[in-house]
Structures are given as structure tokens and as C-alpha cells.
Amino acid sequence: MLLAILSGFLLATVAPAVHRQTGMNSGWVLAILPAALFLYFLSFLPAVGSGESIVISYPWVPGLDIQLSFLVDGLSLLFALLISGIGFFIVAYAGRYLEGHKDLGRFYVLILSFMASMLGLVLSDNLISLFVFWELTSITSYLLIGFNHEDATARRSALQGLFVTVGGGLALLTGLVMMAVVTGSYELSEILSSGDALRDHGWYVAIVLLVLLGCFTKSAQVPFHFWLPRAMAAPTPVSAYLHSATMVKAGVYLMARLNPSLGATDLWLILLGVFGALTMFTGVFMSIRSTGVKQVLAYSTVMALGTLTMLIGVGTDTAIMAAMAFLLAHSLYKGALFLIAGILDHEAGCKDFLQTGGLRHALPITATFAAIAALSLGGVIPMFGFVAKELLFEAVLEAPSLSGLLSLLTVASAILVVAVAAVVGIKPYWGPRVETPKTPHHEAPPAMLAGPAVLASLGLLFGVGVAMVDRGLLSAAAGAVYGSPVETYLSLWHGFNLPLMLSLLSLVLGLTIYFNWDRFRTATGFMDDLKRFGPERAYDKSMDGLVSISEWQTRVLQNGYLRYYLLTILLSTVALVTFSIARAGGLEIQMSLAGVRIQELAIVAVLLLAALVSVTTSSRLGAVASLGAVGFSVALIYVLFSAADVGITQVLVETLTVIMLVLVLFRLPGFLGLTPQALRIRDAVVALAFGVMVALLSLAASSTRFADSISEYFIRESEPSGFGRNIVNVILVDFRALDTLGEIVVLALAAVGVYAMIKLRAEDNRK
């Protein structure tokens, strides 16, 4: 399992070399890996279909009891099969679609790395590894969206997607850690078996909000939906892969995965149900108003993501089964339609539906599979999309709460979806021939047709033979999301009932809108003005605000003046320490002057006087001499308290430092009175405050003891462990060897500095 997941990264390292050796066939050669992975994951189907959940674990960070573990159940297997299966067609397709592109080798590196990241995400049983793979999908998708990095639009779209998804990822990380703290485990399998531990905890609301923020940003839920259509700046294979079966469904996957532990509450239903339904309607409404080939498909993907989120929120067994069926149906028809959009661009140069028409004669095979995929998108019998659509209507009609609102938005969305399906399945190929930017003379190569042909055909095959995916795969996936086996089953025909009537109504009204598409877009043109106040504008304003704040803090805090850096550091430290002391109720200081000898008082008096002179004198040489006096006074204190070795070190350092400072200062001009008195007073107050704080902390530390003195350990272990009778020597060279090494380095650096200054001055004198 570990090799299967990491194999994508391994192949990515040699993909450019493979491309150079195999040329135009490189797509087929590299597609062998996702095909092999599909077969490998397919081998789990018998066990998973019978209700088993397989956990595969490897030690990762044993000290923290963190395992690199993977969970294979119905949900993760469904995603793994989609990722690897569709990945096979994407890699093969890209080899011909980007044939001759100077960066095709780099594209292979990114797409294979993305595939491996998604596999790791959906199969991870450990929360830490899940989050690592989650962020890897954000990074690789950023690089894929910005693949054409010389295009400013591509760069902006990539950054937008990265900021939105990574920002949500930070919230998700917090939620995942809180989940682990509450349940006492970082393993998903253990969290999912913890019952109501999360729902009954006081952190439940915070966990739900944080996790859903990460999921909503990743899966483009309102109000974060704006980044996904912008991501269409990526090459078509990226759009087909990221935005049909993989990345944008990562948030849906995580919501489905955590449903047994976080779902079945009013908060879960309201947040997922309402936001999902709004996203569903917003996406399809924007889709029917768009004319760009990839824009229409992108907004319809937003619709699908909202539908899946809504169904997970409803949470009944019917809704969960509908979600899994819709997930599979959408991956099949949307993957096919995106790849067909690439064929239209590749062969006819079409990027807008208004530029298309009558292409069925030049592209008959493409037109056929586009029609099949569009029928599944529109939910027309006998397509698998029809099966999912019927169950969708049934689920919202039986929703335990908000049934009226969800049903209304679902029916309205279904009507518009039919119109969208007609636009993508009829408009480019039927009607009078429209002059396209390029005149197509032949069908696309087999590598580009294979994906649409197989994916669209599977949508028809699974519709006619529902049992092929019902009891084995989708029932197991629904059971994993529901938390127990589901009783709902899939069927192509449920008789004449309300969902069927609603389906027929959506077909009639949807086709009516399609035949009046131009008038519909004109009538809803006011939406273009409202977009100026939408969430994307809020994103742009927040980015502008971030730049303004950065400019301000650079101007104020990072202005290049060392004095302001020191002031900021010192004042911040004083404020934070003072706040902490106040919250703790003050400091406990035990201080007594009994036993202080006269010579010690004299040394302290000299030290204070020297320090005062160093900050008040107008002579550079006097300041250096005063600082030297401070250092030598400290050395005398060490000697008086029997720390002769430390005193000698202090004397050496002070001697070398004073010499170096004198040599440096002799080359500088004298002091200039450039600082106003008010600023000098300010600096003195800050210095005094910091000094008093450090003094009080030192006194408090010396008055508090939480453990026995370490000196007893040194005395006891000096001879048996350090093989020396001189305890000070043993401490320096054994117990505190690194500290001694640091002192030696300091002395060496000071000596090098002094030598450099002496040599430089000698050379100047010779000149």
C-alpha cells in the first residue's frame, strides 16, 4: 500500500526522462502506473464489498505514537478507483493534447505528484498524514493551475486558489488536532468508532466550524466558490482531473468521512444542507449564464459539489446513497465533458459556445460521446445520472428538516442543469455550421478520444446495469459514510412517483430555457452588476488590505533602523512579561543582604558607576573603557565566589572586546548630538524598564527552586562518570562540553576580529 501511494512521486522523478525517450507515446507509457494502481485497488473490492474495513499501518513517529496508517473501506476505495482510473485517461490524453509543449515533462511531474497526493489523502487513516497529503494537493494544484506561468491570468488564478484552500487548511489543522485531543487518537478508524465522544464534547461546535471551513474552501462552497471557475486557466487535462474527480472533491470526501462522528446533529444539517443547497443553485445558475466552454463546466462542477455537500448534511441512508451515486455519475460525465472541451479547443480552437455549431460532421465520434455524457448530466433515462437524480429528489423530499427549502432549490437546480446539459451536448454539434477559429479536418487522436469514450459509455452501462456498482461498491461506500449498512438500493425504474414527475418537469422546463438561452441570459444580465459585490471582490479587497498592512508594518517596524528594532523587541518583552506576572498574581522574591561583604559592595558600586558613565559620556574611548570596567567587575564577582575559570574567561573576552572596540572606534568620527533630549529620555525609560524586569525575574528565579540543586549530581558523578577529581574541569569538558565549545568559539571569533583590525590598521599606516 505504501509503495502504491508513493509510486506516483517516484515515477514523477523520472517522468521527464521517460518523455524524452518515448516522445509522442510518453502519455501511454506513463499511464501504465495509474492503470496498474486501478487494478491493485480493484483487488480490494471483494473484501470491501462484503463489509470489511482494512487498516494497514507502518511505524512513523513511534515516540509520539503516530503511525503512517491507511484505511481501505467503501468510501476510500471508491475515491481511489476514480483517482487512478480517471488518472489513466488524463495522463494518456495529456501526452497528445500538450504534444510539442516545451514543458510537457514538467506537466507529467506535477500531474503524477498530484495523483499520489490525492491517493494519500483519501486512503490515510492518520490525521497528520491526511493533512500532509491535503496540503500537497493544494501545492500541486497551485503549480498545475499556474502551469502556463508566463500568463498573468494563470498566475493570478493559481495564487487565488492557493490562498483560499491553504487558508482553510490552517483552520482544518486546528480542528483535526482538537478531534485528536477529544478522542485521544490520531487514527481515523478509532475516531470513527468513538461513538458520540465528539458530539457530546464542549468543543463540538468549534470542531465542526473549523473542519467545515477547511472542507468548504477546498470544495468551493459558497462563499468560497469563486476560485474554482478561475482555475480554468489551467490546461484542459488539469481541469478534467482536478475539477471532476479529485481535488475539489477532497472537501466532500472529508465531510463524508467524518459524518459518522460529526453528523446527525442540527448544526451539521443546517450548515451542510443550507450552504450545500445555496452552492448547488449558485453554481448551476452561473453555469447557464456563462458562455465559455470550460466556464460552463466549471460552474456546473460547483453545482455538483454543493449537491454532494447538501446530501451529506441531510444524512439519511437515502441521502447518503444518493450522494455516492451522484459522486460516481458526476465523475464519469464531467470527466468526459471536460476532455471533450479540450478536443473542441484542440481541433476547432473553440473556447466559447457562441463560437460553435454544426461540428457533428467534422467530429462525429466526439459529438456522439458528448451527447451521451450530456444525457447523464441532464439526468435522462437510462443514464446513470438519471438514477442518481431520482434518488436525489427522493432524499430531499424525505429530509428530516428544511425539506421544503432543499426541495425547492433542488428542483430549480435540476431545471437549469438540463439547460446546461443541452448547451454542452447540443450547441456545438447541431444546428447550422458556425465558423470556428480553426477548421477541424479530422477527429482527435485515440489518446484523446479514449477517455471521453470510456467514461461516457460507463455512464450508460452503469445506468442500464445498476447492480454492477450498487451492492458491491456504492453500498459499501454509503455504509462507510452512514456509519452502518444502508438499506437503500439503486434502481433504474421505481415506477411512477413524485421524483419521476419532478424529473420530467425539469426536462421540459430545462429544454424550454435552452431554446430561449439568449433571452434568458439577457433577462438575467443584472447578475453581472451584482458580481461586483460578490465574494471575489471581498477576496480582492482582503488581498489589497494585506498589502497595505504589509507596507505599513514594513515602514514602521522594518524601517532599517536598529534602534527601532531594539525598542520594539524590548517593549514587547516588557509588556508580555508584565502581563504574565499580573495574571500569575505577582512574583515571590526572597532577598537578604545579610552576609554581604564590604569588598562585594565596592565591586557592585564600581560596576554601577561604570555602567552609568558608559551611557552618559560623550567620549567614545571613555564609553569603551567604562564598558570594560563593567566586564572586569563581573569577572571579580566570579572570582570572589570561587568561579575562577569563569572569571578568567570573562577577563579574556573583555580584554579582546575592548581592544577590538578601540580599534574600530579610532576609525570613526566623534559623537554627534543628533538625538533630541526627548528621545534620549524615552530610550532611558525603556532601558530602565527592561533592566528592572530582568532584575526582578532573576531575583524571583533565585528565590524559587522546583528541584534539588544540580551541583549534588556533579559532585556525585564527577569521578565515576567523568573520570576526574577536579569537578570544575569535569563540568567544563564533559557535562557542559558544548557550552565550553561555544565559549571557545566566541574567543576565537573575537581574536580573529582583533587580528583583522590590527592588520588593517598596519596596512593603512604603510600606505
C-alpha positions in Angstrom: 0.0 0.0 0.0 2.8 2.4 0.9 4.5 1.7 -2.4 1.2 2.2 -4.3 0.7 5.6 -2.8 4.3 6.8 -3.2 4.7 5.3 -6.6 3.3 8.4 -8.2 6.0 10.6 -6.6 8.7 8.0 -7.6 7.6 8.0 -11.3 7.4 11.8 -11.3 11.1 11.9 -10.6 11.9 10.1 -13.9 8.9 11.3 -16.0 10.8 14.0 -17.9 13.4 11.4 -18.9 10.7 8.9 -20.0 9.1 11.7 -22.0 12.4 12.4 -23.8 12.9 8.8 -24.6 9.3 7.9 -25.7 8.2 11.2 -27.4 4.6 11.3 -28.5 3.9 8.0 -26.8 5.0 9.2 -23.4 1.4 9.6 -22.2 0.6 6.0 -22.9 3.8 4.8 -21.2 3.4 6.9 -18.1 -0.3 6.0 -17.9 0.7 2.4 -17.2 1.2 3.3 -13.5 -2.4 4.7 -12.8 -3.7 1.7 -14.8 -1.7 -0.7 -12.5 -2.9 1.2 -9.4 -6.5 0.8 -10.6 -6.1 -2.9 -10.9 -4.4 -3.0 -7.5 -7.2 -1.1 -5.8 -9.8 -3.2 -7.6 -8.4 -6.3 -5.9 -9.8 -4.9 -2.6 -13.3 -4.8 -4.0 -14.4 -8.3 -2.9 -13.4 -7.8 0.7 -14.7 -4.2 0.9 -17.9 -5.2 -0.8 -18.6 -7.8 1.8 -18.3 -5.1 4.5 -14.7 -5.3 5.6 -12.5 -2.3 6.5 -8.8 -2.9 6.0 -6.3 -0.9 8.1 -2.6 -1.1 7.0 -0.1 0.6 9.4 3.6 1.4 9.4 5.6 3.0 12.3 6.2 6.7 11.6 6.9 8.7 14.7 6.9 6.0 17.5 8.0 8.4 20.1 4.7 10.3 19.6 2.7 7.2 19.0 2.0 8.3 15.4 1.6 5.7 12.7 1.6 6.0 8.9 -1.6 4.2 8.5 -4.1 3.6 5.7 -7.8 2.7 5.7 -9.4 0.9 2.8 -13.2 0.8 3.1 -16.0 1.6 0.6 -15.5 5.3 0.7 -11.7 5.4 0.3 -11.9 2.6 -2.3 -14.4 4.5 -4.4 -12.2 7.6 -4.5 -9.0 5.5 -5.1 -10.6 3.8 -8.1 -11.8 7.2 -9.5 -8.4 8.8 -9.0 -6.4 6.0 -10.6 -8.9 5.1 -13.3 -9.6 8.7 -14.5 -5.9 9.4 -13.9 -5.0 6.8 -16.6 -7.0 8.6 -19.2 -5.8 12.0 -18.1 -2.1 11.1 -18.4 -2.6 9.4 -21.8 -4.8 12.4 -23.0 -2.1 14.9 -21.9 0.5 13.3 -24.0 -1.3 14.2 -27.2 -3.1 17.4 -26.0 0.2 19.0 -25.0 2.3 17.3 -27.7 5.2 19.6 -28.6 4.8 21.8 -25.5 8.2 22.7 -24.1 7.1 21.9 -20.5 5.3 18.6 -21.1 7.9 16.8 -19.0 7.2 19.2 -16.1 3.5 18.6 -16.5 3.9 14.9 -16.0 5.9 15.6 -12.8 3.1 17.7 -11.5 0.1 15.6 -12.5 1.7 12.3 -11.2 2.6 14.1 -7.9 -1.0 15.3 -7.6 -2.4 11.9 -8.2 -0.2 10.4 -5.5 -1.2 13.2 -3.1 -4.9 12.6 -3.7 -4.4 8.8 -3.2 -2.6 9.5 0.1 -5.4 11.9 1.2 -8.3 9.5 0.7 -6.5 6.4 2.0 -4.9 8.0 5.1 -6.1 6.7 8.4 -3.9 9.0 10.4 -4.9 12.7 10.8 -1.4 14.0 10.5 -0.6 12.2 7.2 -4.1 13.1 5.9 -3.3 16.8 6.5 0.1 16.4 4.9 -1.4 15.0 1.7 -4.2 17.6 1.9 -1.7 20.4 1.7 0.3 18.5 -1.0 -2.8 18.6 -3.2 -3.1 22.3 -2.7 0.6 22.9 -3.6 0.5 20.6 -6.7 -2.8 22.0 -7.9 -1.4 25.5 -7.5 1.5 24.5 -9.8 -0.9 22.8 -12.2 -3.3 25.8 -12.4 -0.3 28.1 -13.0 1.3 25.7 -15.4 1.3 28.4 -18.1 3.3 30.6 -15.8 4.1 33.2 -18.4 0.3 34.0 -18.5 -0.6 36.6 -15.8 -4.1 35.3 -15.6 -2.9 31.8 -14.9 -0.6 33.0 -12.1 -3.3 35.1 -10.5 -5.8 32.2 -10.6 -3.2 29.8 -9.2 -2.5 32.2 -6.3 -6.2 32.7 -5.6 -6.8 29.0 -5.4 -3.8 28.5 -3.2 -4.7 31.3 -0.7 -8.3 30.2 -0.4 -7.6 26.5 0.1 -4.5 26.8 2.3 -6.2 29.4 4.5 -9.0 26.9 5.0 -6.4 24.2 5.6 -5.0 26.1 8.6 -8.4 26.0 10.2 -8.8 22.3 9.3 -5.5 21.5 11.0 -6.7 23.1 14.2 -10.0 21.1 14.0 -8.2 17.9 13.4 -5.9 18.4 16.4 -8.9 19.2 18.6 -10.6 16.0 17.4 -7.5 14.0 18.3 -7.3 15.6 21.8 -11.0 14.9 22.5 -10.9 11.2 21.3 -7.3 10.5 22.4 -6.3 9.2 19.0 -4.9 10.5 15.7 -6.3 7.4 13.9 -9.5 7.9 11.9 -10.6 4.4 12.4 -10.5 4.9 16.1 -12.2 8.3 16.0 -15.0 6.9 13.8 -15.6 4.1 16.4 -15.7 6.6 19.3 -19.4 6.9 19.2 -20.8 10.2 20.5 -17.5 11.3 22.0 -17.2 14.3 19.7 -20.9 15.2 19.6 -21.1 15.3 23.4 -18.0 17.3 23.9 -17.9 21.0 24.6 -15.6 21.6 21.7 -18.0 20.1 19.2 -19.2 23.4 17.7 -15.7 24.7 17.3 -14.5 21.4 15.7 -17.4 21.4 13.2 -16.8 25.0 12.2 -13.1 24.6 11.8 -13.3 21.3 9.9 -16.1 22.7 7.6 -14.1 25.8 6.9 -11.3 23.7 5.5 -13.8 21.5 3.6 -15.8 24.4 2.2 -12.7 26.2 0.9 -11.4 23.1 -0.7 -14.7 22.1 -2.3 -15.7 25.6 -3.4 -18.8 26.0 -1.3 -20.5 29.4 -1.1 -19.0 31.9 -0.4 -15.6 30.3 -1.4 -16.9 29.1 -4.8 -15.3 31.9 -6.9 -11.8 30.3 -7.0 -12.8 27.2 -8.9 -14.0 28.8 -12.2 -10.9 30.9 -12.2 -8.8 27.8 -12.0 -9.9 27.1 -15.6 -6.8 29.0 -16.6 -5.1 25.6 -16.3 -4.7 23.3 -19.3 -7.7 21.1 -20.0 -6.3 17.8 -18.7 -5.8 19.6 -15.3 -9.4 20.9 -15.4 -10.7 17.5 -16.2 -8.7 15.8 -13.4 -8.7 18.4 -10.6 -12.3 19.6 -11.1 -14.2 16.4 -11.9 -13.0 13.5 -9.8 -10.3 14.6 -7.5 -9.1 17.8 -5.7 -12.4 19.7 -5.5 -14.0 16.6 -4.1 -11.4 16.4 -1.3 -13.5 18.5 1.0 -16.6 16.4 0.1 -14.5 13.3 0.9 -13.6 14.6 4.4 -17.1 15.6 5.2 -18.3 12.2 4.2 -15.5 10.5 6.1 -16.3 12.4 9.3 -20.1 12.1 9.0 -20.4 9.2 11.4 -18.6 11.2 14.2 -19.7 14.7 13.5 -23.0 14.3 11.7 -26.6 13.6 12.8 -27.0 17.0 14.6 -29.0 20.1 13.8 -25.8 22.1 13.4 -24.4 19.6 10.8 -27.7 19.5 8.9 -28.1 23.3 8.8 -24.6 24.1 7.8 -24.1 21.4 5.2 -27.7 21.4 4.0 -28.1 25.2 3.6 -24.7 26.0 2.3 -24.7 23.0 0.0 -28.1 23.9 -1.4 -27.1 27.5 -2.0 -23.8 26.4 -3.6 -25.8 24.0 -5.8 -28.2 26.6 -7.1 -25.5 29.4 -7.4 -23.3 27.1 -9.4 -25.9 26.0 -11.9 -27.3 29.5 -12.3 -23.8 30.9 -13.1 -23.2 28.0 -15.4 -26.3 28.6 -17.6 -25.3 32.3 -17.8 -21.8 31.6 -18.9 -20.7 31.0 -22.5 -17.1 29.9 -22.1 -16.8 26.1 -22.7 -14.7 25.5 -19.6 -16.6 28.1 -17.5 -19.9 26.4 -18.1 -18.5 23.1 -17.0 -16.7 24.7 -14.0 -19.8 26.3 -12.6 -21.7 23.0 -13.1 -19.0 21.4 -11.0 -19.7 23.9 -8.3 -23.3 22.8 -8.6 -22.3 19.1 -8.1 -20.1 19.9 -5.1 -23.0 21.8 -3.5 -25.3 18.8 -4.2 -23.0 16.4 -2.5 -22.5 18.6 0.5 -26.2 19.0 0.9 -26.9 15.3 0.7 -24.2 14.5 3.3 -25.8 17.1 5.5 -29.3 15.6 5.2 -27.6 12.4 6.4 -30.4 9.8 5.9 -29.5 6.5 4.4 -31.3 7.5 1.2 -29.4 10.8 1.0 -26.0 9.1 1.6 -26.7 6.5 -1.1 -27.7 9.4 -3.4 -24.5 11.2 -2.6 -22.4 8.2 -3.5 -24.3 7.6 -6.7 -24.1 11.3 -7.7 -20.4 11.3 -6.9 -19.8 8.4 -9.3 -22.1 9.8 -12.0 -20.6 13.2 -11.9 -17.0 11.9 -12.1 -17.9 10.0 -15.2 -19.8 12.5 -17.2 -17.9 15.6 -16.0 -14.5 13.9 -16.8 -15.8 13.1 -20.3 -17.2 16.6 -20.9 -14.0 18.3 -19.8 -11.9 16.1 -22.1 -14.3 16.8 -24.9 -14.0 20.5 -24.2 -10.2 20.0 -24.8 -10.9 18.3 -28.1 -13.1 21.2 -29.2 -10.2 23.6 -28.4 -7.5 21.3 -29.9 -9.3 20.6 -33.2 -11.5 23.7 -33.7 -10.0 26.3 -31.4 -13.4 26.7 -29.7 -13.3 28.4 -26.2 -16.8 29.8 -26.2 -20.1 28.1 -27.0 -21.1 31.1 -29.0 -18.3 30.2 -31.5 -19.7 26.7 -32.0 -22.3 24.9 -34.1 -22.6 22.2 -36.7 -19.4 20.3 -35.8 -21.1 16.8 -35.9 -20.0 16.3 -39.5 -16.3 17.0 -38.7 -16.3 15.4 -35.3 -18.9 12.7 -35.3 -17.3 10.5 -32.6 -16.8 13.4 -30.3 -20.4 14.5 -30.9 -21.7 11.1 -30.0 -19.9 10.8 -26.7 -20.6 14.4 -25.9 -24.3 13.6 -26.3 -24.1 10.5 -24.1 -22.3 12.4 -21.3 -24.7 15.3 -21.6 -27.6 13.0 -21.2 -26.2 11.7 -18.0 -25.6 15.3 -16.8 -29.2 16.2 -17.5 -30.4 13.0 -15.7 -32.1 11.4 -18.7 -33.2 7.7 -18.6 -31.4 5.2 -19.0 -28.2 7.1 -17.9 -26.6 6.6 -14.5 -27.1 10.3 -14.0 -30.9 9.6 -14.1 -30.5 7.0 -11.3 -28.6 9.5 -9.1 -31.1 12.3 -9.9 -34.1 10.2 -8.9 -32.5 9.3 -5.6 -31.5 13.0 -5.1 -35.2 14.0 -5.4 -36.3 11.3 -3.0 -33.6 12.2 -0.4 -34.5 15.9 -0.2 -38.3 15.2 -0.2 -37.7 13.0 2.8 -35.2 15.2 4.6 -35.7 15.3 8.4 -35.5 19.2 8.3 -35.6 22.0 5.8 -37.3 19.7 3.3 -39.2 22.5 1.6 -36.2 24.8 1.1 -33.9 22.0 -0.1 -36.6 20.5 -2.4 -37.3 23.9 -4.0 -33.6 24.7 -4.6 -33.0 21.1 -5.9 -35.9 21.3 -8.4 -34.8 24.7 -9.6 -31.2 23.5 -10.0 -32.4 20.4 -11.8 -34.2 22.5 -14.4 -31.2 24.6 -15.0 -28.9 21.5 -15.2 -31.0 20.2 -18.1 -30.5 23.5 -19.9 -26.7 23.3 -19.2 -26.6 19.7 -20.5 -28.3 20.8 -23.7 -25.8 23.6 -24.2 -22.8 21.3 -23.8 -24.3 18.4 -25.7 -26.3 20.0 -28.5 -25.0 23.6 -29.1 -21.5 22.7 -30.5 -22.6 19.9 -32.8 -26.0 20.6 -34.2 -27.6 23.5 -36.0 -26.0 25.4 -38.8 -22.3 25.3 -39.2 -20.5 28.2 -37.4 -17.1 29.4 -38.5 -14.7 28.4 -35.8 -11.2 29.8 -35.1 -9.7 26.5 -36.6 -11.3 24.3 -39.2 -11.4 20.7 -37.9 -10.4 18.2 -40.6 -10.4 15.0 -38.6 -11.2 13.5 -35.2 -8.9 13.8 -32.3 -6.2 11.1 -31.9 -7.2 7.9 -30.0 -5.3 9.0 -26.8 -7.7 12.0 -26.6 -10.9 10.0 -27.5 -10.3 7.1 -25.2 -11.2 8.9 -22.0 -14.5 10.5 -23.2 -15.5 7.3 -24.9 -14.9 5.0 -21.9 -16.2 7.5 -19.2 -19.4 8.4 -21.2 -20.0 4.8 -22.0 -19.7 3.8 -18.4 -22.4 6.3 -17.5 -24.7 4.5 -19.9 -23.6 1.0 -18.8 -24.0 1.7 -15.1 -27.4 3.1 -15.8 -28.6 0.0 -17.6 -26.8 -2.4 -15.2 -27.1 -0.6 -11.9 -26.4 -3.8 -10.0 -22.8 -3.6 -11.3 -21.9 -0.8 -8.9 -24.8 -0.9 -6.4 -24.3 -3.8 -4.0 -20.5 -4.1 -4.3 -19.1 -0.6 -4.4 -21.6 2.1 -3.8 -23.4 0.3 -0.9 -20.1 -0.2 0.8 -19.2 3.5 0.3 -22.6 4.6 1.6 -22.2 2.3 4.6 -18.8 3.9 5.4 -20.3 7.4 5.3 -23.6 6.5 7.1 -21.7 4.6 9.8 -23.7 1.4 9.4 -25.0 -0.7 6.4 -27.7 1.2 4.4 -31.0 -0.4 3.3 -31.5 1.9 0.2 -30.8 0.3 -3.2 -30.3 1.7 -6.6 -32.7 1.0 -9.4 -33.3 2.5 -12.9 -37.1 2.3 -12.5 -39.0 3.0 -9.3 -42.4 3.4 -11.0 -44.5 6.5 -11.4 -43.9 8.6 -8.3 -43.2 12.2 -7.3 -39.4 12.1 -8.0 -40.2 10.9 -11.6 -42.7 13.7 -12.0 -40.2 16.2 -10.9 -37.6 14.7 -13.2 -40.0 15.0 -16.2 -40.8 18.6 -15.2 -37.1 19.5 -15.1 -36.6 18.1 -18.5 -39.4 20.1 -20.1 -38.6 23.4 -18.4 -34.9 22.9 -18.9 -35.2 22.4 -22.6 -37.5 25.4 -22.8 -34.8 27.5 -21.2 -32.2 26.1 -23.6 -34.3 27.1 -26.7 -34.5 30.5 -25.2 -31.0 30.6 -23.9 -30.1 34.1 -25.4 -33.2 35.7 -23.9 -32.6 34.0 -20.5 -29.1 35.4 -20.4 -30.3 38.8 -21.4 -33.1 38.8 -18.8 -30.6 37.8 -16.0 -28.0 40.3 -17.1 -28.4 42.2 -13.9 -26.3 39.5 -12.2 -23.2 40.9 -13.9 -23.6 44.1 -11.9 -24.2 42.1 -8.6 -20.9 40.2 -9.1 -19.1 43.4 -8.3 -20.3 42.9 -4.7 -19.7 39.2 -4.5 -17.2 37.2 -2.5 -14.5 37.5 -5.1 -14.5 41.3 -4.6 -14.1 40.6 -0.9 -11.1 38.4 -1.6 -9.6 41.2 -3.8 -10.1 43.8 -1.1 -8.7 41.5 1.6 -5.6 41.0 -0.6 -5.3 44.7 -1.1 -5.6 45.2 2.7 -2.9 42.6 3.3 -0.6 44.5 1.0 -1.4 47.8 2.8 -0.8 46.3 6.2 2.5 44.8 4.9 3.6 48.2 3.6 2.6 49.9 6.9 4.4 47.4 9.2 7.5 47.5 6.9 7.5 51.3 7.1 7.0 51.3 10.9 8.6 48.1 12.2 11.1 47.1 9.5 12.5 50.5 8.6 16.2 49.6 8.7 17.0 51.4 12.0 18.4 49.1 14.6 17.3 51.3 17.4 13.6 50.8 16.5 14.1 47.1 16.2 15.5 47.0 19.7 12.8 49.3 21.1 10.1 47.0 19.6 11.7 43.9 21.0 12.3 45.3 24.5 8.9 46.9 24.9 7.1 43.8 23.6 9.0 41.7 26.0 8.3 44.0 29.0 4.6 44.2 28.1 4.2 40.4 27.7 6.2 39.6 30.9 4.3 42.2 32.9 1.0 40.8 31.7 2.0 37.3 32.6 3.3 38.3 36.1 0.0 40.2 36.7 -2.1 37.2 35.7 0.1 34.9 37.9 -0.5 37.2 40.9 3.0 38.7 41.2 6.4 37.4 41.9 7.8 35.8 45.1 11.1 37.3 45.9 13.2 36.4 48.9 16.2 38.7 49.3 18.6 39.3 52.2 21.7 41.5 52.4 22.9 39.6 55.5 26.4 38.3 55.0 27.3 40.7 52.1 31.0 41.7 52.5 32.4 45.2 52.0 34.5 44.2 49.0 31.4 42.8 47.3 29.6 46.1 47.8 32.6 48.0 46.5 32.7 45.9 43.3 29.0 46.4 42.8 29.4 50.2 43.3 32.2 50.3 40.7 30.1 48.3 38.3 27.1 50.6 38.6 29.2 53.7 38.3 31.0 52.3 35.2 27.6 51.5 33.6 26.3 55.0 34.3 29.4 56.6 32.8 29.2 54.4 29.7 25.8 55.7 28.8 26.4 59.4 29.7 29.9 60.1 28.4 30.5 62.0 25.2 33.8 60.2 24.6 33.9 57.0 22.6 37.1 55.9 24.3 35.5 56.7 27.7 32.5 54.6 26.8 34.6 51.7 25.8 36.7 52.0 29.0 33.6 52.1 31.1 32.2 49.0 29.4 35.5 47.3 30.1 35.2 48.2 33.7 31.7 46.7 33.8 33.1 43.4 32.4 36.1 43.3 34.7 33.9 44.0 37.7 31.7 41.0 36.7 34.9 38.9 36.5 35.9 40.0 40.0 32.5 38.8 41.3 33.1 35.4 39.7 36.5 35.2 41.4 35.1 36.2 44.8 32.6 33.4 44.5 35.2 30.8 43.6 34.4 30.6 39.9 37.9 31.3 38.8 37.5 29.5 35.4 34.5 31.6 34.5 36.3 34.7 35.7 39.3 34.0 33.5 37.0 33.5 30.5 35.3 36.8 31.3 38.6 38.6 31.6 39.8 37.2 28.2 36.6 38.1 26.5 36.5 41.6 27.9 40.1 42.2 27.0 39.7 41.1 23.4 36.4 43.0 23.1 37.8 46.3 24.5 40.8 46.1 22.1 38.6 45.4 19.1 36.2 48.2 20.0 39.1 50.7 20.5 40.5 49.8 17.1 37.1 50.2 15.5 36.2 53.4 17.2 39.5 55.1 16.4 38.4 54.9 12.7 35.0 56.6 13.4 34.2 60.2 13.9 33.4 61.5 17.4 30.0 61.6 19.0 27.5 63.9 17.4 24.5 65.3 19.3 21.9 64.3 16.7 19.3 62.8 19.1 16.8 65.2 20.8 16.6 65.1 24.6 13.1 63.7 24.5 14.2 60.6 22.5 17.1 60.1 24.9 14.7 60.2 27.8 12.5 57.7 26.1 15.4 55.3 25.5 16.5 55.7 29.1 13.0 54.8 30.3 12.8 51.7 28.0 16.2 50.6 29.1 15.4 51.1 32.8 12.1 49.2 32.4 13.8 46.3 30.7 16.6 46.2 33.3 14.2 46.3 36.2 12.2 43.5 34.7 15.3 41.3 34.2 16.5 42.0 37.7 13.1 41.1 39.2 12.9 37.9 37.2 16.5 37.0 38.2 15.6 37.5 41.9 12.4 35.5 41.6 14.2 32.7 39.8 16.9 32.6 42.5 14.2 32.6 45.2 12.3 29.6 43.7 13.5 26.1 43.5 11.5 23.3 41.9 14.1 20.6 42.1 17.3 19.7 44.0 20.5 21.6 43.1 22.3 20.0 40.2 25.6 20.6 42.0 24.9 17.4 44.1 24.8 15.4 40.8 28.1 16.9 39.6 29.8 16.1 42.9 28.5 12.6 42.9 29.1 11.7 39.2 32.4 13.6 38.6 34.7 10.7 39.2 32.7 7.7 38.2 31.2 9.3 35.0 33.8 11.9 34.1 36.9 10.1 35.4 38.2 13.3 37.1 38.7 14.6 40.6 38.6 18.2 39.6 34.9 18.8 39.5 35.1 22.2 37.6 37.2 20.6 34.9 34.8 17.7 34.5 31.9 20.1 34.2 33.6 22.1 31.5 34.9 19.3 29.4 32.2 16.6 30.0 28.9 17.7 31.5 28.9 21.1 29.7 31.2 20.3 26.8 29.0 22.1 24.2 28.9 25.2 26.4 32.7 25.2 26.7 32.9 24.8 22.9 30.7 27.8 22.5 33.0 29.9 24.7 36.0 28.8 22.7 34.3 29.8 19.5 33.4 33.2 21.0 37.0 33.7 22.0 38.3 32.6 18.6 35.9 34.9 16.8 37.0 37.8 19.0 40.6 37.1 18.4 40.1 36.9 14.6 38.3 40.2 14.7 41.1 41.9 16.7 43.8 40.4 14.4 41.9 41.7 11.3 41.6 45.2 12.8 45.3 45.3 13.7 46.4 44.1 10.3 44.1 46.5 8.6 45.5 49.4 10.6 49.0 48.3 9.9 48.3 48.2 6.1 46.8 51.7 6.3 49.9 53.0 8.2 52.2 51.6 5.4 50.2 53.4 2.8 
